[in-house]
Amino acid sequence: MSDAESTYLLGIGDFSRFAMLSVRMLRHYDERGLLVPWHVDPGNGYRFYAPAQLKTAARIRVLRDSGCGIAQIATMLPLFDDADALRQALADHARSLDAAAQQIADQQALLTTILEQVKEPTMPVTVEERTVPAMQVIALRRTVPTYGAEGALWAELDQLVKTSAGLPREQFGPHAGATFYDADFRESDIDMAVWWEYTGDDEPEGFQRTTIPEQRVAWATLYGSYEGAGAVCQAIGDWVSHRGLTVSGPMFNIYVVSPGQTSDPESWVTEINFPVAG
């Protein structure tokens, strides 16, 4: 490089000030191939940048500050020459931020619940054994992405009931619930069915009329929001284990007071049941 060319280059310190990126980050971006110096002195290893690279540095900075990681930045930088593609990539990133924000909100809500439980001792869980009689139900079974999607499944079932002929409300019994068919706990893609007790003889269109058999269960009541389900399941598991029993079928909930009846989580009452044998 000639002396004339070098007058147009900026040392890493000055470039750092103009670009508003630390020297440490500039070295990091160099190592990752995002922003390679225009010239590196072979004798002392000093990095030099062309003024035109300030535009690239500004793009890296704004993408970084919007939550993009190194890999995303590397993918997006070339898209600044394609406005449509860049808009699509930014929209995709915005949706991922929405999902992350919801996850953080859920975590904050859980922390609030934990703090409240620390302040006030958790109500002891009473586990008992009983026989749940056989019930005829109409059920809607789906594989849903998360347990939180159960509400959407209920909305679908409710809509089917409203649009189906020959299903008068007096043919529905007092019990409603959800059954979880996976043999183990799953974080996603949960196989579940929501159901209402049904005394009619018609075969409803769009969902299944089936009979839940008589079952011997270990059960306990969850009072309040479903965030407390873990403690109830833990208590049932301890109770079952100490009595030498085994789980013999899918877990199911019976909703005594449900979100469909009241929006106040403190008023919800759920009976959690595990079929047992032994």
C-alpha positions in Angstrom: 0.0 0.0 0.0 1.4 3.4 -0.9 1.7 6.4 1.4 -1.0 8.2 -0.6 -3.4 5.4 -0.1 -2.7 5.2 3.7 -3.8 8.8 4.2 -7.3 7.7 3.4 -7.4 5.0 6.0 -8.4 5.2 9.7 -6.5 3.6 12.5 -8.6 1.2 14.7 -8.8 3.8 17.5 -10.2 6.6 15.3 -12.4 4.2 13.4 -13.8 2.9 16.8 -14.8 6.5 17.8 -16.5 7.3 14.4 -18.2 3.9 14.3 -19.2 3.9 18.0 -17.9 0.3 18.3 -15.3 -0.6 20.8 -11.8 -1.8 19.7 -12.5 -5.1 21.4 -15.7 -5.5 19.3 -13.9 -4.5 16.1 -11.3 -7.2 16.7 -14.1 -9.7 17.4 -15.9 -8.7 14.2 -12.7 -9.1 12.3 -12.2 -12.6 13.7 -15.8 -13.5 12.7 -15.4 -12.1 9.2 -18.1 -9.4 9.6 -15.9 -6.4 9.4 -12.4 -7.2 8.2 -9.9 -4.2 8.2 -9.0 -2.7 4.9 -5.3 -3.2 5.7 -3.3 -4.8 8.4 0.3 -3.7 8.7 2.4 -6.8 8.2 5.1 -5.5 10.6 3.2 -4.6 13.7 -0.3 -6.0 13.0 -2.1 -2.6 13.3 -5.5 -2.6 11.7 -6.6 0.2 9.3 -10.1 0.8 8.0 -11.4 2.7 4.9 -13.9 5.4 5.6 -16.5 3.6 3.4 -16.5 0.8 6.0 -18.2 3.1 8.5 -21.5 2.4 6.7 -20.9 -1.3 7.3 -20.0 -0.7 10.9 -23.2 1.3 11.4 -25.3 -1.5 10.0 -23.6 -4.0 12.3 -24.2 -1.8 15.3 -27.9 -1.3 14.6 -28.5 -5.0 13.9 -26.6 -5.9 17.1 -28.6 -3.4 19.2 -31.8 -4.8 17.8 -31.0 -8.2 19.2 -29.3 -9.9 16.2 -26.6 -12.4 16.9 -23.4 -12.8 14.9 -24.9 -15.4 12.5 -28.0 -13.2 11.9 -25.8 -10.1 11.2 -23.7 -12.1 8.7 -26.9 -13.2 6.9 -28.5 -9.7 6.9 -25.6 -7.6 5.9 -25.7 -8.6 2.2 -29.5 -7.9 2.2 -29.0 -4.2 2.6 -28.7 -4.2 -1.2 -32.1 -5.9 -1.5 -34.8 -3.9 0.3 -37.5 -6.6 -0.1 -35.3 -9.3 1.3 -34.1 -7.1 4.1 -37.7 -6.2 5.1 -38.6 -9.9 5.2 -35.6 -10.8 7.3 -36.3 -8.0 9.7 -40.0 -9.0 10.0 -38.9 -12.5 10.8 -36.6 -11.2 13.5 -39.3 -9.0 14.9 -41.5 -12.1 15.3 -38.7 -13.9 17.1 -38.4 -11.0 19.5 -42.2 -11.1 20.2 -41.8 -14.8 21.1 -38.8 -14.1 23.3 -40.7 -11.2 25.0 -43.6 -13.6 25.7 -41.2 -16.2 27.2 -39.7 -13.5 29.4 -43.2 -12.3 30.5 -44.1 -15.9 31.4 -40.8 -16.3 33.4 -41.5 -13.1 35.2 -45.0 -14.3 36.1 -43.6 -17.5 37.4 -41.1 -15.6 39.5 -43.9 -13.6 41.0 -45.7 -16.7 41.9 -42.6 -18.2 43.5 -42.0 -15.0 45.5 -45.6 -15.1 46.8 -45.2 -18.7 47.8 -42.0 -17.8 49.7 -43.9 -15.1 51.6 -46.9 -17.3 52.3 -46.4 -21.1 52.8 -47.9 -23.2 50.0 -51.1 -24.9 50.9 -50.4 -28.5 51.6 -51.6 -30.9 48.9 -54.0 -33.7 50.0 -53.7 -36.8 47.8 -56.3 -39.5 47.9 -57.5 -42.5 46.0 -60.9 -42.9 44.4 -62.7 -44.6 41.5 -63.9 -42.2 38.8 -67.0 -43.7 37.2 -67.3 -44.3 33.5 -68.4 -41.2 31.5 -69.6 -40.8 27.9 -68.0 -37.7 26.4 -67.6 -35.8 23.2 -63.9 -35.2 22.7 -61.6 -33.3 20.4 -58.1 -34.7 20.3 -55.2 -32.9 18.7 -51.4 -32.6 18.9 -50.8 -29.1 20.1 -47.5 -27.1 20.2 -47.6 -26.3 24.0 -49.8 -26.9 27.0 -50.8 -23.3 26.7 -52.6 -24.1 23.5 -55.2 -26.0 25.4 -57.4 -22.9 25.5 -57.4 -22.8 21.7 -58.5 -26.4 21.7 -61.4 -25.6 24.0 -62.4 -22.7 21.7 -62.5 -25.1 18.8 -64.6 -27.6 20.6 -67.0 -24.9 21.8 -67.4 -23.6 18.2 -68.0 -27.2 16.9 -70.7 -27.6 19.6 -72.4 -24.3 18.6 -72.4 -25.2 14.9 -73.5 -28.8 15.3 -77.2 -29.7 15.0 -78.8 -31.9 17.6 -76.6 -31.1 20.6 -78.9 -29.3 23.0 -77.1 -28.1 26.2 -79.2 -30.3 28.4 -77.5 -33.3 27.0 -74.2 -32.2 28.5 -73.3 -33.5 32.0 -71.5 -31.5 34.7 -68.0 -32.8 34.0 -65.4 -31.4 31.6 -61.7 -32.1 31.4 -58.6 -32.8 29.4 -56.6 -36.0 28.9 -52.9 -36.0 28.2 -51.9 -39.1 26.2 -48.1 -38.9 26.0 -46.3 -41.5 28.1 -43.9 -39.0 29.4 -43.8 -35.2 29.9 -43.2 -33.3 26.7 -42.2 -29.7 26.3 -43.9 -29.4 22.9 -46.1 -31.4 20.5 -48.4 -32.6 23.2 -51.0 -35.2 22.4 -54.1 -34.1 24.3 -57.9 -34.2 24.1 -60.5 -31.9 25.7 -63.9 -33.3 26.5 -67.3 -32.7 27.9 -69.6 -35.2 29.5 -72.4 -36.0 27.0 -75.6 -37.9 27.6 -77.0 -37.8 24.1 -77.2 -40.6 21.6 -76.2 -38.6 18.4 -72.8 -39.0 16.9 -71.6 -35.4 16.7 -69.9 -34.3 13.5 -66.3 -33.0 13.8 -65.4 -34.7 17.0 -65.5 -38.1 18.7 -68.2 -39.5 21.0 -66.4 -42.0 23.3 -66.5 -43.5 26.7 -63.9 -42.8 29.4 -63.8 -46.1 31.3 -64.2 -46.4 35.1 -60.8 -45.8 36.6 -59.0 -46.1 39.9 -57.0 -42.9 40.3 -54.7 -41.1 42.7 -55.9 -37.5 42.7 -55.5 -34.1 44.3 -57.1 -30.7 43.8 -55.3 -27.7 42.4 -56.7 -24.4 43.7 -55.7 -21.4 41.6 -53.7 -21.0 38.4 -52.1 -23.8 36.5 -48.7 -22.7 37.5 -49.3 -24.7 40.7 -49.8 -28.0 38.7 -46.2 -29.0 39.2 -46.5 -29.1 43.0 -49.7 -31.1 42.8 -48.2 -33.6 40.3 -45.1 -33.9 42.6 -47.3 -34.7 45.6 -49.2 -37.3 43.7 -46.0 -38.9 42.4 -44.7 -39.1 46.0 -47.9 -40.6 47.2 -48.0 -43.2 44.4 -44.4 -44.2 44.9 -44.7 -44.7 48.7 -47.7 -47.0 48.2 -46.0 -49.2 45.6 -48.5 -48.2 42.9 -47.8 -47.7 39.2 -49.4 -45.3 36.7 -51.7 -47.3 34.5 -53.1 -44.8 32.0 -52.9 -41.2 30.8 -53.2 -38.4 33.3 -56.4 -36.3 33.1 -57.8 -33.2 34.6 -61.4 -32.5 35.6 -62.2 -28.8 35.6 -64.5 -28.0 38.5 -64.1 -24.2 38.0 -62.4 -23.4 34.7 -61.3 -20.4 32.8 -64.5 -20.7 30.7 -66.4 -19.9 33.9 -64.3 -17.2 35.4 -61.2 -15.2 34.2 -59.9 -15.0 37.8 -57.1 -17.6 38.1 -57.5 -17.5 41.9 -61.0 -19.0 41.5 -60.0 -22.0 39.3 -60.4 -25.5 40.8 -58.9 -28.4 39.0 -58.9 -32.1 39.9 -55.6 -33.8 38.7 -56.0 -37.5 38.2 -53.5 -40.3 37.6 -54.9 -43.8 36.9 -53.1 -46.3 39.1 -52.7 -50.0 39.5 -51.0 -52.3 42.0 
